[in-house]
Amino acid sequence: MLPATSKLCAAISYRHLRNMTGLRRQAAVAISQELSRLARRSTGPSTWIHQVRRRSSLLSSRLEEKPFSEMEMSYIKQGEEALQKSLSILGDQDGWKTETVVDNGDKVLSKVLPDVGKVFRLEVVVDQPLDAVYGELVDNMEQMGDWNPNVQEVKILQKIGKDTVITHEKAAAPPGNIVGPRDFVSVRCSKRRGSTCVLAGMATKFSAMPEQEGFIRAENGPTCMILRPLPGSPSQTKLTWLLSIDLKVSFGCRHFQAEVGSKFHSKAVSAPLQGWLPKTIINQVLSQTQVDFANHLREHLARTC
């Protein structure tokens, strides 16, 4: 049996046979059977045989996996790029300026990047263990609209492997309808390594979800959330949220004065508008959205956990 198995393994080493899934599966099965026979005959310890058998079983299971298409691989790559770029931005501690500080310790920082624009960084502590927070943000992603008033709907359009999903998100219009209804199509990548979880994403194109009537297709990314147990207090979670978003805002002067002029009293409002919504208003909306998110998440977890 062993010589035959060796010949079979030698056969799949040739390039023109290497892609024959059936032959590779046959080789894996043959190796497993031969190792089982050797293990039964052996009178002494056979740790190495069991180790190799385990690896051959893993090989067999990998051979059964459905290969990703070229398009799916491109989405996986986009998700990985969003993750790496987000971590790079958060890893650079220079240049962050304070936007908002709340009495409970929540704070929003910001900085301007040459190739991205203005990004926002929320830092909060949630009084729930990491698994509970991770479950709501990843496993129960589509229920986010039930507890976050700023979200109208989150829908998973496609799952790719265990780490990547394509989503469609509809944002609820803020009070006064300052920026109007927006929607997003995003690729999201989630990675969990030990006690650290990273949820990253960025805008993408998905042919099955064209632009929707009544919504302006905005773009986000790179964006991510990092979850870690609070040092010395594993029942609490440190959440850091990097937000980078292009709302595609271009309101006319008269429209802006009618919709917003009576609600905000700042130098930005009295300044020449030139047909655009001032960035100060946009920044205020985005930083407040992050603070509101933390509060809504806490309230929801307090009810459900």
C-alpha positions as a Markdown table, in Angstrom:
| # | Residue | x | y | z |
|---|---|---|---|---|
| 1 | Met | 0.0 | 0.0 | 0.0 |
| 2 | Leu | 2.8 | 2.4 | 0.9 |
| 3 | Pro | 4.6 | 2.2 | -2.5 |
| 4 | Ala | 1.3 | 2.9 | -4.3 |
| 5 | Thr | 0.6 | 5.9 | -2.0 |
| 6 | Ser | 4.1 | 7.2 | -2.8 |
| 7 | Lys | 3.5 | 6.9 | -6.5 |
| 8 | Leu | 0.2 | 8.8 | -6.1 |
| 9 | Cys | 1.9 | 11.6 | -4.2 |
| 10 | Ala | 4.6 | 11.8 | -6.8 |
| 11 | Ala | 2.0 | 12.1 | -9.5 |
| 12 | Ile | 0.4 | 15.2 | -8.1 |
| 13 | Ser | 3.9 | 16.9 | -7.9 |
| 14 | Tyr | 3.8 | 17.3 | -11.7 |
| 15 | Arg | 2.5 | 20.8 | -12.6 |
| 16 | His | -0.1 | 19.6 | -15.2 |
| 17 | Leu | -1.6 | 17.3 | -12.5 |
| 18 | Arg | -1.4 | 19.6 | -9.6 |
| 19 | Asn | -4.7 | 21.3 | -10.3 |
| 20 | Met | -6.7 | 18.1 | -10.5 |
| 21 | Thr | -8.7 | 18.4 | -7.3 |
| 22 | Gly | -10.0 | 14.8 | -7.5 |
| 23 | Leu | -6.4 | 13.4 | -7.7 |
| 24 | Arg | -5.3 | 15.6 | -4.8 |
| 25 | Arg | -8.3 | 14.4 | -2.7 |
| 26 | Gln | -7.5 | 10.8 | -3.6 |
| 27 | Ala | -3.9 | 11.3 | -2.4 |
| 28 | Ala | -5.0 | 12.9 | 0.9 |
| 29 | Val | -7.4 | 10.0 | 1.6 |
| 30 | Ala | -4.7 | 7.4 | 0.7 |
| 31 | Ile | -2.2 | 9.0 | 3.0 |
| 32 | Ser | -4.7 | 9.1 | 5.8 |
| 33 | Gln | -5.5 | 5.4 | 5.3 |
| 34 | Glu | -1.9 | 4.4 | 5.2 |
| 35 | Leu | -1.1 | 6.3 | 8.4 |
| 36 | Ser | -4.0 | 4.7 | 10.2 |
| 37 | Arg | -2.7 | 1.2 | 9.2 |
| 38 | Leu | 0.8 | 2.1 | 10.5 |
| 39 | Ala | -0.6 | 3.4 | 13.7 |
| 40 | Arg | -2.5 | 0.2 | 14.4 |
| 41 | Arg | 0.6 | -1.9 | 13.7 |
| 42 | Ser | 2.9 | 0.2 | 15.9 |
| 43 | Thr | 3.4 | -1.0 | 19.5 |
| 44 | Gly | 5.1 | 2.1 | 20.7 |
| 45 | Pro | 4.2 | 5.8 | 20.8 |
| 46 | Ser | 3.2 | 7.1 | 17.3 |
| 47 | Thr | 2.9 | 10.9 | 18.0 |
| 48 | Trp | 4.4 | 11.8 | 14.7 |
| 49 | Ile | 1.8 | 9.6 | 12.8 |
| 50 | His | -1.1 | 11.3 | 14.6 |
| 51 | Gln | 0.4 | 14.8 | 13.8 |
| 52 | Val | 0.7 | 13.9 | 10.1 |
| 53 | Arg | -2.8 | 12.4 | 10.1 |
| 54 | Arg | -4.2 | 15.6 | 11.6 |
| 55 | Arg | -2.4 | 17.7 | 8.9 |
| 56 | Ser | -3.7 | 15.4 | 6.1 |
| 57 | Ser | -7.2 | 15.7 | 7.5 |
| 58 | Leu | -6.9 | 19.5 | 7.3 |
| 59 | Leu | -5.6 | 19.1 | 3.8 |
| 60 | Ser | -8.7 | 17.1 | 2.9 |
| 61 | Ser | -11.0 | 19.7 | 4.3 |
| 62 | Arg | -9.2 | 22.5 | 2.5 |
| 63 | Leu | -9.6 | 20.6 | -0.8 |
| 64 | Glu | -13.4 | 20.6 | -0.2 |
| 65 | Glu | -13.5 | 24.4 | 0.1 |
| 66 | Lys | -15.1 | 26.4 | -2.7 |
| 67 | Pro | -12.5 | 28.5 | -4.4 |
| 68 | Phe | -13.1 | 32.3 | -4.6 |
| 69 | Ser | -13.9 | 34.0 | -7.9 |
| 70 | Glu | -11.8 | 36.8 | -9.2 |
| 71 | Met | -14.4 | 39.3 | -8.1 |
| 72 | Glu | -14.6 | 37.8 | -4.6 |
| 73 | Met | -10.8 | 37.9 | -4.3 |
| 74 | Ser | -10.9 | 41.6 | -5.2 |
| 75 | Tyr | -13.4 | 42.3 | -2.4 |
| 76 | Ile | -11.2 | 40.4 | 0.1 |
| 77 | Lys | -8.2 | 42.4 | -1.0 |
| 78 | Gln | -10.2 | 45.7 | -0.6 |
| 79 | Gly | -11.2 | 44.7 | 2.9 |
| 80 | Glu | -7.6 | 43.9 | 3.8 |
| 81 | Glu | -6.4 | 47.2 | 2.4 |
| 82 | Ala | -9.0 | 49.1 | 4.4 |
| 83 | Leu | -7.8 | 47.3 | 7.5 |
| 84 | Gln | -4.1 | 47.9 | 7.0 |
| 85 | Lys | -4.6 | 51.6 | 6.0 |
| 86 | Ser | -6.9 | 52.2 | 9.0 |
| 87 | Leu | -4.4 | 50.7 | 11.4 |
| 88 | Ser | -1.7 | 52.8 | 9.9 |
| 89 | Ile | -3.7 | 56.0 | 10.4 |
| 90 | Leu | -4.5 | 55.1 | 14.0 |
| 91 | Gly | -0.9 | 54.1 | 14.7 |
| 92 | Asp | 0.3 | 57.6 | 13.9 |
| 93 | Gln | -0.3 | 59.5 | 17.1 |
| 94 | Asp | 0.9 | 62.9 | 15.7 |
| 95 | Gly | -1.4 | 65.7 | 14.6 |
| 96 | Trp | -4.7 | 64.7 | 16.3 |
| 97 | Lys | -6.8 | 67.6 | 17.6 |
| 98 | Thr | -9.7 | 67.4 | 20.0 |
| 99 | Glu | -13.1 | 67.9 | 18.5 |
| 100 | Thr | -15.4 | 66.9 | 21.4 |
| 101 | Val | -15.0 | 65.7 | 25.0 |
| 102 | Val | -18.0 | 64.4 | 27.0 |
| 103 | Asp | -18.3 | 64.4 | 30.8 |
| 104 | Asn | -18.3 | 60.6 | 30.8 |
| 105 | Gly | -14.8 | 60.5 | 29.2 |
| 106 | Asp | -15.9 | 59.9 | 25.6 |
| 107 | Lys | -13.8 | 62.0 | 23.2 |
| 108 | Val | -13.6 | 62.6 | 19.5 |
| 109 | Leu | -10.3 | 63.6 | 17.9 |
| 110 | Ser | -9.6 | 64.6 | 14.3 |
| 111 | Lys | -6.7 | 65.1 | 11.8 |
| 112 | Val | -6.4 | 65.9 | 8.1 |
| 113 | Leu | -4.6 | 63.5 | 5.9 |
| 114 | Pro | -3.3 | 64.5 | 2.4 |
| 115 | Asp | -4.7 | 61.5 | 0.6 |
| 116 | Val | -7.9 | 60.9 | 2.6 |
| 117 | Gly | -9.1 | 64.2 | 4.0 |
| 118 | Lys | -10.4 | 64.8 | 7.5 |
| 119 | Val | -10.7 | 61.7 | 9.7 |
| 120 | Phe | -12.4 | 61.4 | 13.1 |
| 121 | Arg | -11.3 | 59.1 | 16.0 |
| 122 | Leu | -13.8 | 58.2 | 18.7 |
| 123 | Glu | -12.3 | 56.7 | 22.0 |
| 124 | Val | -14.8 | 55.3 | 24.5 |
| 125 | Val | -15.1 | 52.7 | 27.2 |
| 126 | Val | -18.2 | 50.4 | 27.2 |
| 127 | Asp | -19.2 | 48.7 | 30.4 |
| 128 | Gln | -19.7 | 45.3 | 28.7 |
| 129 | Pro | -17.3 | 42.5 | 27.9 |
| 130 | Leu | -15.7 | 42.4 | 24.5 |
| 131 | Asp | -17.8 | 39.4 | 23.3 |
| 132 | Ala | -21.0 | 41.3 | 23.9 |
| 133 | Val | -19.8 | 44.3 | 22.0 |
| 134 | Tyr | -18.4 | 42.2 | 19.2 |
| 135 | Gly | -21.6 | 40.3 | 18.9 |
| 136 | Glu | -23.7 | 43.4 | 18.3 |
| 137 | Leu | -21.3 | 45.0 | 15.8 |
| 138 | Val | -20.5 | 41.9 | 13.8 |
| 139 | Asp | -22.9 | 39.0 | 14.4 |
| 140 | Asn | -26.0 | 41.2 | 14.8 |
| 141 | Met | -24.9 | 43.8 | 12.3 |
| 142 | Glu | -28.3 | 43.8 | 10.5 |
| 143 | Gln | -30.1 | 44.7 | 13.7 |
| 144 | Met | -28.2 | 48.0 | 14.2 |
| 145 | Gly | -31.1 | 50.0 | 12.9 |
| 146 | Asp | -33.2 | 48.7 | 15.8 |
| 147 | Trp | -31.2 | 50.5 | 18.4 |
| 148 | Asn | -29.3 | 53.3 | 16.6 |
| 149 | Pro | -31.6 | 56.1 | 15.4 |
| 150 | Asn | -28.9 | 57.3 | 13.0 |
| 151 | Val | -29.1 | 54.1 | 11.0 |
| 152 | Gln | -32.2 | 53.3 | 9.0 |
| 153 | Glu | -31.1 | 49.9 | 7.7 |
| 154 | Val | -28.0 | 47.6 | 7.4 |
| 155 | Lys | -28.3 | 44.7 | 5.0 |
| 156 | Ile | -25.7 | 42.1 | 4.2 |
| 157 | Leu | -25.6 | 41.7 | 0.4 |
| 158 | Gln | -22.9 | 39.0 | 0.2 |
| 159 | Lys | -20.7 | 37.0 | 2.5 |
| 160 | Ile | -17.2 | 36.0 | 1.2 |
| 161 | Gly | -15.5 | 33.5 | 3.4 |
| 162 | Lys | -15.5 | 34.0 | 7.2 |
| 163 | Asp | -14.0 | 37.5 | 7.3 |
| 164 | Thr | -15.5 | 39.6 | 4.5 |
| 165 | Val | -19.0 | 40.9 | 3.8 |
| 166 | Ile | -20.6 | 43.4 | 1.3 |
| 167 | Thr | -23.2 | 45.6 | 3.0 |
| 168 | His | -25.7 | 48.2 | 2.0 |
| 169 | Glu | -26.4 | 50.8 | 4.7 |
| 170 | Lys | -29.1 | 53.5 | 4.8 |
| 171 | Ala | -28.4 | 56.4 | 7.1 |
| 172 | Ala | -31.4 | 58.1 | 8.8 |
| 173 | Ala | -31.6 | 61.8 | 8.0 |
| 174 | Pro | -30.3 | 63.9 | 11.0 |
| 175 | Pro | -32.6 | 66.4 | 12.8 |
| 176 | Gly | -33.5 | 69.2 | 10.4 |
| 177 | Asn | -32.4 | 67.0 | 7.5 |
| 178 | Ile | -29.2 | 69.0 | 7.3 |
| 179 | Val | -27.4 | 66.7 | 4.9 |
| 180 | Gly | -30.3 | 64.6 | 3.5 |
| 181 | Pro | -30.6 | 60.8 | 3.2 |
| 182 | Arg | -27.4 | 59.0 | 2.4 |
| 183 | Asp | -26.7 | 55.4 | 1.6 |
| 184 | Phe | -23.4 | 53.4 | 1.4 |
| 185 | Val | -22.2 | 50.2 | -0.2 |
| 186 | Ser | -19.2 | 48.9 | 1.7 |
| 187 | Val | -16.9 | 46.0 | 1.9 |
| 188 | Arg | -16.2 | 45.0 | 5.5 |
| 189 | Cys | -13.4 | 42.9 | 6.9 |
| 190 | Ser | -13.4 | 41.5 | 10.5 |
| 191 | Lys | -10.3 | 40.0 | 12.2 |
| 192 | Arg | -10.1 | 38.7 | 15.7 |
| 193 | Arg | -6.6 | 37.9 | 17.1 |
| 194 | Gly | -6.6 | 36.9 | 20.7 |
| 195 | Ser | -8.1 | 39.7 | 22.8 |
| 196 | Thr | -8.2 | 42.3 | 20.0 |
| 197 | Cys | -10.9 | 42.6 | 17.3 |
| 198 | Val | -10.6 | 44.9 | 14.3 |
| 199 | Leu | -13.6 | 45.7 | 12.1 |
| 200 | Ala | -12.6 | 47.6 | 9.0 |
| 201 | Gly | -14.3 | 48.8 | 5.8 |
| 202 | Met | -14.4 | 51.1 | 2.8 |
| 203 | Ala | -16.7 | 52.1 | 0.0 |
| 204 | Thr | -17.0 | 49.6 | -2.9 |
| 205 | Lys | -19.0 | 49.0 | -6.1 |
| 206 | Phe | -21.6 | 46.2 | -6.2 |
| 207 | Ser | -23.5 | 45.7 | -9.4 |
| 208 | Ala | -26.6 | 44.3 | -7.6 |
| 209 | Met | -27.0 | 47.5 | -5.6 |
| 210 | Pro | -27.0 | 50.5 | -7.9 |
| 211 | Glu | -27.8 | 54.0 | -6.6 |
| 212 | Gln | -31.2 | 54.2 | -4.9 |
| 213 | Glu | -33.9 | 56.7 | -5.6 |
| 214 | Gly | -34.2 | 59.2 | -2.8 |
| 215 | Phe | -30.7 | 58.6 | -1.5 |
| 216 | Ile | -27.3 | 60.1 | -2.3 |
| 217 | Arg | -24.6 | 57.5 | -2.6 |
| 218 | Ala | -21.9 | 58.6 | -0.1 |
| 219 | Glu | -18.6 | 56.9 | 0.4 |
| 220 | Asn | -16.7 | 55.9 | 3.5 |
| 221 | Gly | -13.3 | 54.6 | 4.2 |
| 222 | Pro | -10.9 | 53.7 | 5.2 |
| 223 | Thr | -12.8 | 53.2 | 8.5 |
| 224 | Cys | -12.5 | 50.7 | 11.3 |
| 225 | Met | -13.4 | 49.9 | 14.9 |
| 226 | Ile | -10.9 | 48.3 | 17.3 |
| 227 | Leu | -12.1 | 46.5 | 20.4 |
| 228 | Arg | -9.9 | 45.5 | 23.3 |
| 229 | Pro | -10.6 | 44.5 | 26.9 |
| 230 | Leu | -9.9 | 47.5 | 29.2 |
| 231 | Pro | -6.5 | 46.8 | 30.9 |
| 232 | Gly | -7.2 | 45.6 | 34.4 |
| 233 | Ser | -11.0 | 45.3 | 33.8 |
| 234 | Pro | -11.9 | 42.5 | 31.4 |
| 235 | Ser | -15.6 | 43.2 | 31.9 |
| 236 | Gln | -15.2 | 46.5 | 30.1 |
| 237 | Thr | -14.3 | 47.2 | 26.5 |
| 238 | Lys | -12.1 | 49.9 | 25.0 |
| 239 | Leu | -13.6 | 50.9 | 21.6 |
| 240 | Thr | -11.8 | 53.1 | 19.1 |
| 241 | Trp | -13.6 | 54.1 | 16.0 |
| 242 | Leu | -11.9 | 55.7 | 13.0 |
| 243 | Leu | -14.4 | 57.4 | 10.7 |
| 244 | Ser | -13.6 | 58.7 | 7.3 |
| 245 | Ile | -16.5 | 59.7 | 5.1 |
| 246 | Asp | -17.5 | 61.7 | 2.0 |
| 247 | Leu | -21.1 | 62.8 | 2.3 |
| 248 | Lys | -21.2 | 64.2 | -1.3 |
| 249 | Val | -22.6 | 67.5 | 0.0 |
| 250 | Ser | -23.2 | 70.4 | -2.3 |
| 251 | Phe | -26.2 | 72.5 | -1.2 |
| 252 | Gly | -27.0 | 75.8 | -2.9 |
| 253 | Cys | -26.8 | 79.0 | -0.9 |
| 254 | Arg | -30.6 | 79.7 | -0.7 |
| 255 | His | -31.4 | 76.0 | 0.1 |
| 256 | Phe | -28.8 | 76.1 | 2.9 |
| 257 | Gln | -30.1 | 79.3 | 4.4 |
| 258 | Ala | -33.6 | 78.0 | 4.4 |
| 259 | Glu | -32.8 | 74.6 | 5.9 |
| 260 | Val | -29.9 | 75.4 | 8.2 |
| 261 | Gly | -29.6 | 79.1 | 8.8 |
| 262 | Ser | -32.1 | 79.3 | 11.6 |
| 263 | Lys | -30.6 | 76.2 | 13.4 |
| 264 | Phe | -27.0 | 77.1 | 13.6 |
| 265 | His | -25.4 | 80.4 | 14.8 |
| 266 | Ser | -21.8 | 80.4 | 14.0 |
| 267 | Lys | -19.3 | 82.4 | 11.9 |
| 268 | Ala | -19.4 | 79.6 | 9.4 |
| 269 | Val | -23.1 | 80.3 | 8.7 |
| 270 | Ser | -22.6 | 84.1 | 8.2 |
| 271 | Ala | -19.6 | 83.5 | 5.9 |
| 272 | Pro | -19.9 | 83.5 | 2.1 |
| 273 | Leu | -21.3 | 80.0 | 1.3 |
| 274 | Gln | -20.5 | 79.9 | -2.5 |
| 275 | Gly | -23.1 | 77.1 | -3.0 |
| 276 | Trp | -21.5 | 74.7 | -0.5 |
| 277 | Leu | -22.4 | 73.5 | 3.0 |
| 278 | Pro | -19.5 | 74.7 | 5.2 |
| 279 | Lys | -17.2 | 72.1 | 6.4 |
| 280 | Thr | -17.6 | 73.2 | 10.0 |
| 281 | Ile | -21.2 | 72.1 | 9.9 |
| 282 | Ile | -20.3 | 68.7 | 8.4 |
| 283 | Asn | -17.6 | 68.2 | 11.0 |
| 284 | Gln | -20.0 | 69.0 | 13.8 |
| 285 | Val | -22.5 | 66.5 | 12.4 |
| 286 | Leu | -19.9 | 63.7 | 12.1 |
| 287 | Ser | -18.3 | 64.1 | 15.5 |
| 288 | Gln | -21.8 | 64.2 | 17.1 |
| 289 | Thr | -22.8 | 61.1 | 15.2 |
| 290 | Gln | -19.9 | 59.2 | 16.8 |
| 291 | Val | -20.8 | 60.4 | 20.3 |
| 292 | Asp | -24.4 | 59.5 | 19.8 |
| 293 | Phe | -23.4 | 56.0 | 18.5 |
| 294 | Ala | -21.5 | 55.3 | 21.7 |
| 295 | Asn | -24.5 | 56.3 | 23.8 |
| 296 | His | -27.0 | 54.3 | 21.8 |
| 297 | Leu | -24.6 | 51.2 | 21.9 |
| 298 | Arg | -24.4 | 51.5 | 25.7 |
| 299 | Glu | -28.1 | 51.8 | 26.2 |
| 300 | His | -28.8 | 48.8 | 23.9 |
| 301 | Leu | -26.2 | 46.6 | 25.6 |
| 302 | Ala | -27.5 | 47.6 | 29.0 |
| 303 | Arg | -31.0 | 46.4 | 28.0 |
| 304 | Thr | -30.0 | 43.1 | 26.2 |
| 305 | Cys | -27.0 | 42.0 | 28.4 |
